[in-house]
Amino acid sequence: MPKKNTGFEEAGYPFPGQRLGETPKEQKISQKQVANALYMLYIYRGIATVGQEKMSILQLRKLFADHVLVSAKDVRDQGIPTKFLTTLLRSGEIQRVSRGLYSLANSSFSERTDYEIAATLIPHGVICLLSALRFHDLTDENPHEISMMIEQGVWHPVISYPPIRFFSASPNIFEFGIEEHSCDEKKIKVYSVARTIADCFKYRNRIGLDIAIAALRTASSRNSLDYNELWKAAKICRVANVMQPYMEAMQ
């Protein structure tokens, strides 16, 4: 059977690792050569790994420089291993705001930022009641917690920050009056002015009837209230009889 031609013989080159004038059979690779080769491979891989880690940390720092809030999902979407969040946490560069949500260590939060955090952690929730009044600038009240409506039977996680008070509604009531607003970097769901006022009358025993009336008066004085929508919201929230005399007085 003819010997397979590798091309080295015709070119006059030795085989890889073969000395000139030495045949492959005479070639011997010592354990030291193998060890040196493995060591160089280890060093090369180590250098490559360190380079990749530095690049990932630089990308992560840029992500935090560009955004007030960064979630673990945001990090994964950028192709950055989430283990580097722990690296920056230990170095004190970032802080954990809530479960799976981070910011730079020196960040200061506004009320709108709290809405963003709540919307990020509970994407299916809707800002409602006093928090929605604050968002629409219809009250001077400053609640210490965010009011959020969720659909009945829908699970929500336990949130350490910001403090959230949950309310629930059946699907047909829950869906009415949802608006999306841009809040700094994110979109949040907030109930419309009409739906918010109707909710305030519905929960008047919890937040106070005076707050609901004041919100109705403020919205009416600004001519920013659609009375047809308000009446529809009143009927959906089952407070039409309660609201009717106040609505007539405002018109």
Secondary structure, DSSP 8 states (H G I E B T S, - for coil): ------SHHHHT---TT--TT--GGG----HHHHHHHHHHHHHHHHHHHHHHHHHHHHHHHHHHHH-S-EEHHHHHHTT--THHHHHHHHHTSEEEEETTEEEETT----HHHHHHHHHHH-TT-EE-HHHHHHHTT------SSEEEEEETT-------SS-EEEEEE-HHHHHTTEEEEEETTEEEEEE-HHHHHHHHHHTHHHH-HHHHHHHHHHHHHTT---HHHHHHHHHHTT-HHHHHHHHHHH-
